[in-house]
Amino acid sequence: MSRQRNRSSRAPQKDQGVSRRNFLAGSATASASAFGQFAAGAQEAAAQSAATGTDGLVRTTITINGTEHALSLDPRMTVLDLLREQLDLTGTKVGCNHGQCGACTVLLDGVRVNSCFVLAAAADGKSVVTVEGLADSNAELHPMQAAFIEEDGFQCGYCTPGQIVSAIGCVMEGHAGSEAEISEYMSGNLCRCGAYKGIVSAVERARDETREIGLAALTEGER
């Protein structure tokens, strides 16, 4: 009798562990989440593979002086290296290669940049204008080029392509209102010959005609 009483007095205890049903449900949820992340990662990898290719080269399309170029490039190649080494556009000069002298200045979508500091892959879908793209279809010099000649805005000429391209950008940015402003906003382009007076005079001389031509004619190659 006492044994029966003891058995009946024991209240059923609730299982404090994880039930089999809850464990299976949790496992299914985790698996679905992991699969979703894997699928998203696989899609991203496939997209990168299509853009990069199995050879490790980056597929890039860049419009340079109005001409579109479909290119396969080393992802480490800069715009400067692309212009000089692959497209034979050597007007853009190699200076310091540290983005400090401005000899390699080009217009990227109308904005002045040091091409030694811009990866060519980062210029995908954009427009680049170099000194070779400034003259019109009849080989007539851009007003800024002519002004540099007329105002003796150079001596050795090594920095001149970058100076001219930068001067056009300076005018189009609206920073050519005075000698002081021109000097300030052209200060990123160094002239080791010290032809700064002629450079400022050239910018002043070509300012109005440069505005009239605008950037669209250069980026679209319509001059």
VOBA-1610 file (N, C-alpha, C; in pm, whole numbers, padded with zeros to 5 digits, always signed):
BEGIN
Met+00082-00120+00000Met+00000+00000+00000Met+00085+00125+00000Ser+00191+00119+00081Ser+00279+00235+00089Ser+00348+00261-00044Arg+00382+00151-00115Arg+00449+00170-00244Arg+00355+00237-00343Gln+00230+00197-00346Gln+00134+00258-00438Gln+00113+00406-00404Arg+00109+00434-00269Arg+00090+00573-00230Arg+00207+00658-00276Asn+00330+00603-00263Asn+00448+00679-00305Asn+00449+00704-00455Arg+00409+00602-00531Arg+00407+00620-00676Arg+00307+00725-00717Ser+00189+00723-00656Ser+00084+00816-00696Ser+00114+00958-00650Ser+00198+00971-00545Ser+00226+01105-00497Ser+00330+01178-00580Arg+00398+01105-00668Arg+00498+01171-00753Arg+00428+01243-00869Ala+00437+01376-00870Ala+00375+01453-00978Ala+00461+01444-01103Pro+00402+01431-01221Pro+00481+01425-01346Pro+00559+01553-01365Gln+00690+01541-01393Gln+00777+01656-01413Gln+00783+01693-01561Lys+00781+01824-01584Lys+00786+01875-01721Lys+00929+01867-01771Asp+00947+01818-01891Asp+01079+01805-01951Asp+01138+01944-01974Gln+01253+01970-01910Gln+01317+02101-01922Gln+01408+02111-02044Gly+01437+02003-02114Gly+01526+02006-02230Gly+01453+02047-02356Val+01526+02043-02470Val+01470+02077-02601Val+01401+01954-02657Ser+01276+01974-02700Ser+01204+01860-02754Ser+01255+01827-02893Arg+01231+01706-02934Arg+01274+01662-03067Arg+01208+01747-03175Arg+01080+01781-03154Arg+01007+01860-03254Arg+01069+02000-03266Asn+01097+02063-03149Asn+01157+02197-03154Asn+01295+02194-03216Phe+01371+02088-03186Phe+01506+02077-03243Phe+01502+02067-03394Leu+01410+01982-03445Leu+01399+01966-03590Leu+01351+02094-03657Ala+01257+02164-03592Ala+01207+02289-03649Ala+01318+02393-03655Gly+01397+02402-03547Gly+01508+02498-03545Gly+01613+02465-03648Ser+01643+02336-03664Ser+01741+02294-03762Ser+01697+02329-03903Ala+01568+02310-03931Ala+01516+02341-04065Ala+01527+02490-04094Thr+01494+02573-03994Thr+01503+02719-04012Thr+01646+02762-04037Ala+01740+02708-03958Ala+01881+02744-03975Ala+01933+02699-04111Ser+01891+02581-04154Ser+01936+02530-04285Ser+01885+02618-04397Ala+01758+02661-04388Ala+01700+02747-04491Ala+01773+02881-04497Ser+01805+02936-04377Ser+01877+03063-04373Ser+02016+03049-04434Ala+02085+02940-04399Ala+02220+02918-04452Ala+02216+02899-04603Phe+02116+02827-04652Phe+02106+02807-04796Phe+02080+02939-04869Gly+01994+03024-04807Gly+01967+03156-04866Gly+02093+03239-04876Gln+02174+03237-04770Gln+02299+03312-04772Gln+02396+03254-04874Phe+02400+03123-04885Phe+02487+03059-04983Phe+02445+03096-05124Ala+02314+03095-05150Ala+02264+03128-05284Ala+02297+03272-05320Ala+02280+03364-05222Ala+02313+03504-05248Ala+02461+03520-05275Gly+02545+03449-05198Gly+02689+03455-05220Gly+02728+03398-05355Ala+02660+03291-05396Ala+02690+03230-05526Ala+02654+03325-05639Gln+02541+03395-05626Gln+02502+03491-05729Gln+02602+03605-05738Glu+02648+03654-05622Glu+02746+03763-05622Glu+02878+03716-05684Ala+02919+03593-05651Ala+03043+03540-05708Ala+03031+03523-05859Ala+02913+03480-05905Ala+02892+03463-06049Ala+02899+03596-06121Ala+02840+03701-06058Ala+02844+03835-06119Ala+02987+03886-06126Gln+03064+03865-06018Gln+03203+03909-06018Gln+03285+03831-06120Ser+03255+03702-06133Ser+03328+03620-06230Ser+03301+03668-06372Ala+03175+03706-06400Ala+03140+03754-06534Ala+03211+03884-06565Ala+03225+03971-06462Ala+03290+04101-06483Ala+03441+04086-06491Thr+03494+03990-06415Thr+03639+03975-06408Thr+03691+03874-06509Gly+03621+03764-06525Gly+03668+03661-06617Gly+03764+03566-06548Thr+03775+03446-06604Thr+03862+03346-06543Thr+04008+03380-06558Asp+04041+03472-06650Asp+04181+03511-06668Asp+04224+03619-06570Gly+04133+03664-06483Gly+04167+03765-06384Gly+04163+03907-06435Leu+04125+03928-06561Leu+04118+04062-06618Leu+03979+04120-06599Val+03973+04250-06585Val+03847+04320-06564Val+03794+04370-06697Arg+03667+04339-06725Arg+03602+04388-06848Arg+03553+04530-06823Thr+03603+04624-06899Thr+03576+04765-06876Thr+03546+04836-07007Thr+03451+04927-07003Thr+03420+05011-07120Thr+03439+05156-07081Ile+03530+05224-07150Ile+03561+05364-07120Ile+03558+05443-07250Thr+03497+05560-07247Thr+03498+05650-07362Thr+03614+05747-07345Ile+03706+05744-07440Ile+03825+05828-07432Ile+03829+05920-07553Asn+03825+06049-07527Asn+03823+06150-07633Asn+03714+06124-07736Gly+03597+06082-07685Gly+03481+06061-07771Gly+03471+05925-07834Thr+03572+05839-07815Thr+03570+05705-07874Thr+03555+05600-07764Glu+03459+05511-07780Glu+03436+05409-07679Glu+03533+05293-07697His+03591+05249-07585His+03687+05138-07587His+03637+05028-07494Ala+03621+04906-07549Ala+03589+04789-07468Ala+03721+04720-07436Leu+03754+04709-07309Leu+03889+04669-07269Leu+03886+04554-07169Ser+03991+04476-07170Ser+04015+04374-07068Ser+04145+04413-06998Leu+04134+04450-06870Leu+04246+04515-06803Leu+04286+04443-06675Asp+04414+04454-06644Asp+04463+04415-06513Asp+04394+04506-06411Pro+04333+04450-06307Pro+04261+04533-06210Pro+04349+04635-06139Arg+04482+04619-06146Arg+04573+04713-06081Arg+04612+04829-06173Met+04571+04825-06300Met+04613+04928-06396Met+04545+05061-06369Thr+04622+05168-06372Thr+04566+05302-06355Thr+04525+05358-06491Val+04448+05466-06486Val+04410+05533-06610Val+04535+05583-06683Leu+04632+05633-06608Leu+04757+05681-06668Leu+04827+05570-06746Asp+04840+05453-06684Asp+04906+05340-06752Asp+04826+05295-06873Leu+04693+05296-06861Leu+04609+05258-06973Leu+04632+05351-07092Leu+04631+05481-07066Leu+04647+05578-07174Leu+04782+05563-07243Arg+04886+05554-07165Arg+05021+05555-07221Arg+05064+05419-07276Glu+05038+05313-07201Glu+05094+05182-07235Glu+05006+05100-07327Gln+04874+05119-07317Gln+04785+05035-07396Gln+04723+05109-07514Leu+04699+05239-07498Leu+04632+05315-07604Leu+04727+05411-07676Asp+04852+05417-07633Asp+04954+05501-07696Asp+04916+05649-07697Leu+04846+05693-07595Leu+04813+05835-07577Leu+04913+05891-07477Thr+05030+05929-07527Thr+05141+05965-07439Thr+05146+06114-07405Gly+05045+06190-07448Gly+05041+06330-07410Gly+05025+06349-07261Thr+04955+06258-07196Thr+04941+06260-07050Thr+05071+06210-06989Lys+05137+06292-06911Lys+05273+06263-06866Lys+05280+06193-06731Val+05386+06116-06714Val+05417+06056-06584Val+05506+06154-06509Gly+05458+06200-06394Gly+05538+06293-06313Gly+05585+06225-06187Cys+05518+06256-06078Cys+05558+06201-05948Cys+05501+06063-05923Asn+05391+06030-05991Asn+05319+05904-05968Asn+05265+05894-05826His+05248+06008-05761His+05193+06011-05626His+05076+06109-05615Gly+05026+06159-05728Gly+04913+06250-05725Gly+04944+06388-05671Gln+05071+06430-05682Gln+05111+06557-05621Gln+05153+06664-05721Cys+05186+06625-05846Cys+05242+06725-05937Cys+05144+06770-06045Gly+05044+06690-06078Gly+04943+06728-06177Gly+04981+06705-06321Ala+05100+06649-06348Ala+05142+06627-06487Ala+05050+06528-06560Cys+04983+06444-06485Cys+04900+06339-06546Cys+04752+06377-06547Thr+04719+06505-06532Thr+04579+06548-06520Thr+04499+06516-06646Val+04382+06457-06626Val+04283+06437-06733Val+04147+06480-06678Leu+04049+06488-06766Leu+03912+06516-06723Leu+03836+06383-06721Leu+03781+06349-06606Leu+03702+06227-06591Leu+03558+06269-06567Asp+03472+06247-06668Asp+03335+06298-06664Asp+03335+06448-06635Gly+03431+06518-06696Gly+03437+06664-06685Gly+03507+06717-06562Val+03555+06628-06475Val+03619+06669-06350Val+03769+06640-06358Arg+03849+06735-06312Arg+03995+06716-06312Arg+04035+06606-06214Val+04117+06511-06260Val+04170+06407-06172Val+04315+06380-06209Asn+04390+06332-06112Asn+04525+06282-06137Asn+04512+06137-06183Ser+04540+06112-06309Ser+04514+05979-06364Ser+04603+05872-06305Cys+04713+05910-06240Cys+04799+05810-06176Cys+04734+05754-06050Phe+04628+05821-06003Phe+04561+05780-05879Phe+04426+05713-05903Val+04385+05700-06029Val+04253+05644-06060Val+04271+05509-06129Leu+04215+05405-06072Leu+04220+05274-06137Leu+04133+05276-06262Ala+04184+05216-06369Ala+04109+05214-06494Ala+03974+05145-06475Ala+03970+05041-06392Ala+03844+04969-06368Ala+03740+05061-06303Ala+03786+05160-06225Ala+03695+05253-06160Ala+03637+05354-06258Ala+03696+05362-06378Ala+03647+05455-06480Ala+03548+05387-06575Asp+03506+05266-06542Asp+03412+05193-06627Asp+03284+05273-06648Gly+03245+05290-06776Gly+03124+05362-06808Gly+03140+05513-06807Lys+03261+05562-06786Lys+03283+05706-06777Lys+03357+05758-06900Ser+03370+05890-06903Ser+03434+05957-07016Ser+03563+06023-06971Val+03670+05999-07049Val+03800+06058-07020Val+03839+06149-07135Val+03888+06268-07101Val+03941+06360-07202Val+04087+06386-07170Thr+04174+06367-07269Thr+04316+06393-07255Thr+04353+06511-07345Val+04478+06550-07339Val+04523+06663-07421Val+04507+06633-07570Glu+04514+06505-07608Glu+04497+06469-07749Glu+04355+06494-07800Gly+04259+06503-07707Gly+04120+06521-07747Gly+04072+06664-07747Leu+04164+06760-07734Leu+04123+06900-07724Leu+04106+06969-07859Ala+04192+06938-07954Ala+04182+07002-08086Ala+04057+06953-08157Asp+04005+07034-08251Asp+03883+06994-08321Asp+03914+06900-08437Ser+03810+06861-08512Ser+03827+06763-08620Ser+03915+06814-08733Asn+03934+06945-08740Asn+04022+07004-08842Asn+04161+07031-08787Ala+04190+06972-08671Ala+04320+06987-08605Ala+04346+07130-08560Glu+04242+07209-08544Glu+04258+07344-08490Glu+04267+07336-08339Leu+04366+07403-08283Leu+04389+07394-08139Leu+04271+07448-08059His+04252+07390-07944His+04156+07443-07848His+04204+07582-07806Pro+04114+07676-07778Pro+04156+07810-07737Pro+04256+07811-07621Met+04244+07715-07530Met+04337+07711-07417Met+04476+07671-07465Gln+04484+07578-07558Gln+04614+07541-07614Gln+04679+07660-07683Ala+04599+07730-07763Ala+04651+07847-07836Ala+04696+07956-07738Ala+04622+07974-07631Ala+04656+08078-07534Ala+04787+08047-07463Phe+04813+07921-07434Phe+04940+07884-07371Phe+05057+07920-07462Ile+05039+07903-07592Ile+05144+07941-07686Ile+05161+08092-07690Glu+05050+08163-07700Glu+05054+08308-07714Glu+05105+08379-07588Glu+05080+08319-07471Glu+05119+08383-07345Glu+05246+08322-07286Asp+05315+08238-07364Asp+05438+08173-07314Asp+05413+08103-07181Gly+05309+08019-07179Gly+05273+07950-07056Gly+05349+07821-07034Phe+05471+07814-07084Phe+05552+07694-07066Phe+05698+07726-07099Gln+05787+07636-07056Gln+05927+07644-07099Gln+05970+07507-07153Cys+05994+07412-07064Cys+06035+07280-07116Cys+05917+07206-07177Gly+05795+07234-07130Gly+05675+07175-07188Gly+05630+07044-07128Tyr+05708+06988-07034Tyr+05671+06856-06982Tyr+05539+06860-06905Cys+05518+06964-06826Cys+05396+06973-06746Cys+05280+07032-06824Thr+05307+07083-06946Thr+05207+07162-07019Thr+05078+07087-07050Pro+05080+06961-07094Pro+04953+06892-07120Pro+04863+06889-06997Gly+04920+06857-06882Gly+04841+06856-06758Gly+04793+06995-06720Gln+04878+07096-06743Gln+04839+07233-06713Gln+04720+07276-06798Ile+04724+07243-06928Ile+04617+07285-07019Ile+04485+07217-06984Val+04491+07087-06962Val+04369+07013-06926Val+04313+07065-06794Ser+04401+07088-06698Ser+04357+07140-06569Ser+04299+07280-06582Ala+04358+07361-06670Ala+04308+07497-06691Ala+04166+07496-06745Ile+04137+07404-06838Ile+04001+07391-06891Ile+03905+07351-06780Gly+03945+07255-06698Gly+03863+07215-06584Gly+03841+07329-06488Cys+03945+07407-06463Cys+03937+07521-06371Cys+03834+07622-06420Val+03836+07651-06551Val+03741+07746-06608Val+03598+07692-06597Met+03580+07565-06631Met+03446+07508-06631Met+03390+07492-06490Glu+03477+07486-06391Glu+03433+07480-06252Glu+03391+07618-06201Gly+03425+07723-06278Gly+03391+07858-06236Gly+03492+07921-06143His+03618+07875-06152His+03722+07925-06062His+03829+08004-06138Ala+03787+08082-06236Ala+03883+08159-06314Ala+03844+08307-06318Gly+03792+08355-06207Gly+03742+08492-06205Gly+03848+08598-06189Ser+03964+08562-06136Ser+04070+08660-06115Ser+04205+08588-06116Glu+04314+08667-06121Glu+04447+08608-06118Glu+04467+08526-05990Ala+04423+08583-05879Ala+04441+08514-05750Ala+04363+08383-05747Glu+04242+08384-05799Glu+04160+08262-05798Glu+04219+08157-05891Ile+04264+08200-06007Ile+04327+08106-06100Ile+04450+08043-06036Ser+04534+08125-05975Ser+04656+08074-05910Ser+04622+07973-05802Glu+04517+08003-05725Glu+04477+07912-05616Glu+04428+07779-05671Tyr+04340+07784-05771Tyr+04278+07660-05820Tyr+04362+07587-05924Met+04473+07646-05964Met+04570+07576-06050Met+04692+07531-05970Ser+04688+07549-05838Ser+04806+07522-05756Ser+04841+07373-05749Gly+04749+07288-05787Gly+04779+07144-05786Gly+04862+07100-05906Asn+04885+07191-05999Asn+04969+07160-06116Asn+05100+07237-06104Leu+05208+07164-06082Leu+05338+07225-06059Leu+05413+07245-06190Cys+05483+07360-06198Cys+05570+07389-06312Cys+05710+07410-06257Arg+05798+07317-06282Arg+05933+07328-06226Arg+06015+07436-06295Cys+05968+07480-06411Cys+06036+07591-06480Cys+05990+07726-06429Gly+05881+07730-06353Gly+05833+07854-06295Gly+05759+07945-06392Ala+05686+07886-06488Ala+05616+07967-06588Ala+05475+08005-06543Tyr+05458+08027-06415Tyr+05325+08048-06360Tyr+05257+08176-06411Lys+05334+08281-06430Lys+05274+08406-06477Lys+05210+08386-06614Gly+05282+08319-06703Gly+05228+08292-06836Gly+05108+08198-06832Ile+05111+08104-06739Ile+04999+08010-06726Ile+04872+08084-06684Val+04884+08169-06584Val+04767+08246-06538Val+04715+08336-06649Ser+04805+08401-06721Ser+04764+08488-06832Ser+04693+08408-06941Ala+04740+08286-06968Ala+04678+08202-07069Ala+04536+08163-07030Val+04516+08132-06902Val+04383+08095-06854Val+04288+08214-06868Glu+04335+08332-06830Glu+04252+08451-06844Glu+04217+08477-06990Arg+04314+08458-07078Arg+04294+08486-07219Arg+04191+08392-07283Ala+04195+08265-07245Ala+04109+08166-07309Ala+03980+08139-07233Arg+03960+08208-07124Arg+03848+08179-07034Arg+03712+08182-07105Asp+03682+08289-07173Asp+03549+08306-07233Asp+03524+08205-07345Glu+03623+08185-07433Glu+03606+08090-07543Glu+03594+07947-07491Thr+03665+07918-07383Thr+03657+07784-07324Thr+03516+07759-07270Arg+03457+07859-07208Arg+03320+07844-07159Arg+03222+07823-07273Glu+03244+07893-07384Glu+03154+07880-07499Glu+03159+07738-07558Ile+03277+07683-07565Ile+03291+07546-07620Ile+03227+07445-07525Gly+03254+07461-07395Gly+03196+07373-07295Gly+03263+07237-07291Leu+03214+07152-07202Leu+03271+07019-07184Leu+03208+06914-07273Ala+03080+06932-07307Ala+03010+06830-07384Ala+03079+06804-07517Ala+03126+06911-07582Ala+03192+06895-07712Ala+03319+06812-07699Leu+03384+06818-07583Leu+03506+06743-07562Leu+03477+06597-07526Thr+03386+06577-07431Thr+03357+06440-07385Thr+03290+06358-07492Glu+03216+06423-07583Glu+03147+06350-07689Glu+03225+06350-07821Gly+03341+06414-07821Gly+03425+06415-07941Gly+03364+06487-08057Glu+03292+06596-08031Glu+03221+06667-08136Glu+03292+06792-08184Arg+03412+06821-08133Arg+03482+06938-08179Arg+03546+06914-08316
//
